[in-house]
Amino acid sequence: MKKNRMFIVSLAVMLVLVFAASGWTAAAPKPKGYPERPIEVVCQYGAGGGSDIFVRSLFNAARKDIGVTVNVTNMTGAAGVKASNYVLGQPADGYTIYNFSPEQLINTVMGREDYRLFTPLVNVQQDESIFYVRGESQFKTIQEVVAYAKANPGKLQFTGTTPQSPDEIIIMQFAKKAGIKIKYIPFDKAPESHAAVLGGHLDILHEEPGVIMSLIEAKKLRPLVAFTEKRLPPWPDVPTAKEIGYDITMGRWRGLAMKKGTPPEIVNWLASVLEKASKDPSYTTIAKKSLLDLRPGWLGPAEYGKFWESEYKVYKEILDDLGYTKKK
């Protein structure tokens, strides 16, 4: 009897190890009586954009397991503050989900809102941040860019979208680690920043590859460095920043949150449903088409909360350095 019991225990341990190695996780139990009415997902960006496509494709894959209607509401304005205030004005009952992004942490640094009033649900996507030059640029490597900037302080011009954006934070974090002085020239709309570099008016573009793939393939824009953990398969000759001595692996991320106080059993169940949806072909096909499958992005509730904290520290440091905030 004792040998049989030991064998069963050993078998159970082996199965746990096998499932863990394969990435298998047990689904959280469905909360009693939830959901019993439609769920609203609030997206702080307009219809047709990257975040809107992310939300709709993910919840299209999750609907069959959620079991109720899921309505997506696009609520733009005030860099996400309008949408955040709306979500915080709803009950913490699991029926309002928020498309969470770096802007919520940036807004907290700037005193416009407080990300700590939200409960992390999951992160799903981690986009790839890359610096580009136009095809005819004199710069062939990122090392040449750094050398030029050191020899010509303040002359090199980088671009992205809007001040206090993830673009500016990543660019200025690079400048700080590289010990160079540069200018950041932002635009309200991404195509305007693309045109400025393509026309030779500005030097370096920060952008995610999915939205400019046609320009890269046409050799009108050339990637110089990727802020990722590993080299990206489409561009095996493009080094990571870490390889050349700058430990930066930041990029735009897309996740989901709920109002603080939402019952943990609801958060955990939704997280397990969304993890399953993130592996569904109806979602992965769209993610692959947008080059959002090149970098692991999934984080569960606990890991996502820790990620918020680490990202917030970096954002605050850079925004303080740039003079956007008053240091305490």
C-alpha positions as CSV (number, residue, x, y, z in Angstrom):
1,M,0.0,0.0,0.0
2,K,2.8,2.4,0.9
3,K,4.6,1.7,-2.4
4,N,1.4,2.3,-4.3
5,R,0.9,5.6,-2.5
6,M,4.5,6.7,-3.3
7,F,4.0,5.7,-6.9
8,I,0.8,7.8,-7.2
9,V,2.6,10.8,-5.6
10,S,5.6,10.5,-7.9
11,L,3.3,10.2,-11.0
12,A,1.4,13.3,-9.9
13,V,4.6,15.3,-9.5
14,M,5.8,14.1,-12.9
15,L,2.5,15.2,-14.6
16,V,2.8,18.6,-13.0
17,L,6.3,19.0,-14.3
18,V,5.3,17.9,-17.8
19,F,2.4,20.3,-17.9
20,A,4.5,23.2,-16.6
21,A,7.1,22.5,-19.2
22,S,4.5,22.6,-22.0
23,G,3.0,25.9,-20.7
24,W,-0.2,24.3,-19.5
25,T,-2.1,26.1,-16.8
26,A,-5.3,25.1,-14.9
27,A,-8.3,27.2,-15.7
28,A,-9.6,29.2,-12.7
29,P,-13.1,28.2,-11.6
30,K,-15.9,30.2,-13.0
31,P,-17.4,32.5,-10.3
32,K,-21.0,31.7,-9.3
33,G,-23.5,33.9,-11.0
34,Y,-20.9,35.7,-13.2
35,P,-21.3,36.8,-15.8
36,E,-25.0,37.2,-16.2
37,R,-25.3,40.3,-18.4
38,P,-23.2,42.0,-21.1
39,I,-19.6,43.1,-20.4
40,E,-18.3,46.4,-21.7
41,V,-14.6,46.7,-22.8
42,V,-13.5,50.3,-22.9
43,C,-10.7,51.3,-25.4
44,Q,-9.2,54.7,-25.0
45,Y,-8.2,54.8,-28.7
46,G,-10.2,55.2,-31.9
47,A,-11.8,52.5,-34.0
48,G,-9.4,50.8,-36.5
49,G,-6.2,51.5,-34.5
50,G,-3.8,48.9,-33.1
51,S,-5.4,48.9,-29.6
52,D,-8.9,48.7,-31.0
53,I,-8.0,45.8,-33.3
54,F,-6.2,44.1,-30.3
55,V,-9.3,44.4,-28.1
56,R,-11.8,43.3,-30.7
57,S,-9.8,40.3,-32.0
58,L,-9.0,39.0,-28.5
59,F,-12.6,39.2,-27.2
60,N,-14.0,37.7,-30.4
61,A,-11.9,34.7,-29.5
62,A,-13.0,34.8,-25.9
63,R,-16.8,35.3,-26.4
64,K,-17.6,31.6,-26.6
65,D,-16.1,31.0,-23.2
66,I,-17.3,34.2,-21.6
67,G,-20.9,33.3,-22.6
68,V,-22.4,36.8,-22.7
69,T,-22.3,39.7,-25.1
70,V,-19.1,41.7,-25.0
71,N,-19.4,45.3,-26.2
72,V,-16.4,47.4,-27.1
73,T,-16.7,51.1,-26.5
74,N,-14.1,53.5,-28.0
75,M,-13.7,56.5,-25.8
76,T,-11.0,58.9,-26.9
77,G,-9.8,62.2,-25.4
78,A,-7.4,63.7,-22.9
79,A,-4.6,61.1,-23.5
80,G,-6.8,58.3,-22.0
81,V,-7.9,60.2,-18.9
82,K,-11.5,60.5,-20.2
83,A,-11.7,56.7,-20.6
84,S,-10.0,56.1,-17.2
85,N,-12.4,58.3,-15.4
86,Y,-15.3,56.5,-17.0
87,V,-14.1,53.1,-15.9
88,L,-13.4,54.3,-12.4
89,G,-17.0,55.7,-12.3
90,Q,-18.4,52.2,-12.8
91,P,-19.0,49.6,-10.1
92,A,-16.1,47.2,-9.4
93,D,-18.3,44.2,-10.3
94,G,-16.4,42.7,-13.3
95,Y,-18.7,44.2,-16.0
96,T,-16.3,46.9,-17.1
97,I,-12.9,46.0,-18.5
98,Y,-10.3,48.6,-19.6
99,N,-7.8,48.4,-22.4
100,F,-4.6,49.4,-20.4
101,S,-1.5,51.0,-21.9
102,P,1.7,52.9,-21.1
103,E,-0.3,56.2,-21.2
104,Q,-2.0,55.3,-17.9
105,L,1.4,55.1,-16.2
106,I,2.6,58.3,-17.9
107,N,-0.6,60.1,-16.9
108,T,0.1,59.1,-13.3
109,V,3.6,60.5,-13.4
110,M,2.1,63.7,-14.8
111,G,-0.6,63.8,-12.0
112,R,-3.5,63.4,-14.4
113,E,-4.7,60.0,-13.1
114,D,-3.5,57.2,-10.8
115,Y,-2.9,53.7,-12.2
116,R,-3.0,52.3,-8.7
117,L,-6.8,52.7,-8.8
118,F,-6.9,49.8,-11.3
119,T,-6.5,46.1,-10.8
120,P,-4.2,44.4,-13.3
121,L,-6.0,41.7,-15.4
122,V,-3.5,40.6,-18.1
123,N,-1.0,41.9,-20.6
124,V,-1.2,40.3,-24.0
125,Q,1.0,42.1,-26.5
126,Q,4.5,43.5,-26.3
127,D,5.3,45.5,-29.4
128,E,8.8,45.9,-30.9
129,S,10.5,49.3,-30.6
130,I,13.0,50.0,-33.4
131,F,15.0,53.0,-34.6
132,Y,14.9,53.6,-38.4
133,V,16.6,55.9,-40.8
134,R,15.6,56.5,-44.4
135,G,17.1,54.3,-47.1
136,E,19.5,57.0,-48.3
137,S,20.7,58.0,-44.8
138,Q,24.5,58.4,-44.1
139,F,24.0,56.3,-41.0
140,K,24.6,52.6,-41.6
141,T,24.8,51.5,-38.0
142,I,23.5,52.7,-34.6
143,Q,27.2,53.1,-33.5
144,E,27.6,55.7,-36.3
145,V,24.5,57.5,-35.0
146,V,26.0,57.7,-31.5
147,A,29.4,58.8,-32.7
148,Y,27.8,61.6,-34.8
149,A,25.7,62.7,-31.8
150,K,28.7,62.9,-29.6
151,A,30.6,65.0,-32.1
152,N,27.6,67.2,-32.8
153,P,25.7,67.6,-29.5
154,G,22.0,68.6,-29.9
155,K,22.1,68.4,-33.7
156,L,20.6,64.9,-34.3
157,Q,16.8,64.9,-34.5
158,F,14.6,62.0,-33.5
159,T,10.9,61.8,-34.0
160,G,7.8,59.9,-32.8
161,T,4.3,60.8,-31.7
162,T,3.4,63.5,-29.1
163,P,5.4,64.7,-26.1
164,Q,5.5,62.5,-23.0
165,S,4.7,59.5,-25.1
166,P,6.3,56.0,-25.0
167,D,8.2,57.1,-28.1
168,E,9.9,60.0,-26.3
169,I,10.6,58.0,-23.2
170,I,12.4,55.2,-25.2
171,I,14.3,57.7,-27.3
172,M,15.4,59.7,-24.3
173,Q,16.3,56.6,-22.3
174,F,18.6,55.6,-25.1
175,A,20.1,59.1,-25.3
176,K,20.8,59.0,-21.5
177,K,22.4,55.6,-21.6
178,A,24.5,56.5,-24.7
179,G,25.6,59.8,-23.2
180,I,24.4,61.9,-26.1
181,K,22.3,65.1,-26.5
182,I,19.6,65.0,-29.2
183,K,16.4,66.8,-30.1
184,Y,13.0,65.2,-30.0
185,I,10.5,66.5,-32.6
186,P,7.1,65.0,-32.0
187,F,4.0,64.8,-34.3
188,D,0.4,64.3,-33.4
189,K,0.0,61.6,-36.0
190,A,2.4,58.8,-36.8
191,P,2.3,59.2,-40.6
192,E,3.6,62.7,-40.2
193,S,6.6,61.5,-38.3
194,H,7.2,58.8,-41.0
195,A,7.1,61.5,-43.7
196,A,9.5,63.8,-41.9
197,V,12.2,61.1,-41.9
198,L,11.4,59.8,-45.4
199,G,11.8,63.4,-46.7
200,G,15.1,63.9,-45.0
201,H,13.8,66.6,-42.6
202,L,14.6,64.5,-39.5
203,D,17.2,61.9,-38.8
204,I,15.8,59.0,-36.8
205,L,12.3,57.5,-36.4
206,H,11.1,55.4,-33.5
207,E,8.3,53.1,-34.5
208,E,6.8,49.6,-34.3
209,P,7.4,47.6,-37.4
210,G,3.9,46.4,-38.1
211,V,2.6,49.8,-39.2
212,I,5.5,50.6,-41.6
213,M,6.2,47.1,-43.0
214,S,5.6,48.3,-46.6
215,L,8.2,51.0,-46.2
216,I,10.7,48.6,-44.8
217,E,10.2,46.1,-47.5
218,A,10.5,48.9,-50.1
219,K,13.8,49.8,-48.5
220,K,12.6,53.4,-47.9
221,L,13.2,52.9,-44.1
222,R,16.0,50.9,-42.7
223,P,16.1,49.5,-39.2
224,L,19.2,50.2,-37.1
225,V,18.6,48.8,-33.6
226,A,15.8,46.9,-31.8
227,F,14.9,47.3,-28.2
228,T,14.1,43.7,-27.7
229,E,15.5,40.8,-25.7
230,K,16.6,38.9,-28.9
231,R,17.2,39.8,-32.5
232,L,14.0,39.7,-34.5
233,P,13.6,37.0,-37.2
234,P,12.6,39.3,-40.0
235,W,15.8,41.3,-39.4
236,P,18.6,39.0,-38.2
237,D,21.3,41.5,-39.0
238,V,19.8,44.2,-36.9
239,P,21.4,44.2,-33.4
240,T,19.5,44.6,-30.1
241,A,20.4,47.7,-28.0
242,K,21.5,45.2,-25.3
243,E,24.1,43.7,-27.6
244,I,25.8,47.0,-28.1
245,G,25.8,48.0,-24.4
246,Y,22.5,49.7,-23.8
247,D,20.2,47.6,-21.6
248,I,16.8,48.7,-22.9
249,T,14.1,46.3,-23.8
250,M,11.1,48.6,-23.7
251,G,8.2,48.8,-26.2
252,R,4.5,49.7,-26.4
253,W,2.5,47.0,-24.6
254,R,-1.3,46.3,-24.6
255,G,-3.1,44.8,-21.7
256,L,-6.4,44.9,-19.8
257,A,-7.3,46.1,-16.3
258,M,-10.4,46.5,-14.1
259,K,-11.4,48.9,-11.4
260,K,-9.6,48.2,-8.1
261,G,-11.9,46.2,-5.8
262,T,-13.1,43.8,-8.5
263,P,-13.5,40.4,-6.8
264,P,-10.3,38.3,-7.3
265,E,-12.3,35.2,-8.4
266,I,-13.6,37.3,-11.3
267,V,-10.2,38.6,-12.2
268,N,-8.6,35.2,-12.1
269,W,-11.4,33.5,-14.2
270,L,-11.3,36.2,-16.8
271,A,-7.5,35.9,-16.9
272,S,-7.7,32.2,-17.6
273,V,-10.3,32.8,-20.3
274,L,-8.3,35.4,-22.0
275,E,-5.1,33.3,-21.9
276,K,-7.0,30.6,-23.8
277,A,-8.3,33.2,-26.3
278,S,-4.7,34.5,-26.9
279,K,-3.8,31.1,-28.3
280,D,-6.9,30.8,-30.5
281,P,-6.2,30.9,-34.2
282,S,-8.8,33.7,-34.7
283,Y,-6.6,35.9,-32.6
284,T,-3.1,34.6,-33.4
285,T,-3.7,35.0,-37.1
286,I,-4.4,38.7,-36.7
287,A,-1.5,39.2,-34.3
288,K,0.9,37.5,-36.7
289,K,-0.3,39.7,-39.6
290,S,0.6,42.8,-37.5
291,L,4.0,41.3,-36.4
292,L,2.8,41.1,-32.8
293,D,3.9,37.5,-32.5
294,L,7.6,38.2,-32.6
295,R,7.9,38.9,-28.9
296,P,6.3,37.2,-25.8
297,G,3.8,39.5,-24.2
298,W,1.6,37.4,-21.9
299,L,1.6,38.3,-18.2
300,G,-1.0,37.1,-15.7
301,P,-2.5,39.4,-13.0
302,A,0.3,39.2,-10.4
303,E,3.1,39.5,-13.0
304,Y,1.3,42.4,-14.8
305,G,1.0,44.3,-11.6
306,K,4.8,44.0,-11.0
307,F,5.4,45.1,-14.5
308,W,3.4,48.2,-14.0
309,E,5.6,49.1,-11.0
310,S,8.9,48.6,-12.9
311,E,7.7,50.5,-16.0
312,Y,6.4,53.4,-13.8
313,K,9.8,53.9,-12.3
314,V,11.5,54.2,-15.7
315,Y,8.8,56.6,-17.0
316,K,9.1,58.8,-13.9
317,E,12.9,58.9,-14.1
318,I,12.9,60.0,-17.7
319,L,10.0,62.5,-17.4
320,D,11.7,64.0,-14.4
321,D,15.0,64.3,-16.3
322,L,13.2,66.0,-19.2
323,G,11.7,68.6,-16.8
324,Y,8.1,67.6,-17.3
325,T,7.5,67.1,-13.6
326,K,8.6,68.8,-10.4
327,K,11.0,66.6,-8.5
328,K,10.1,66.1,-4.9
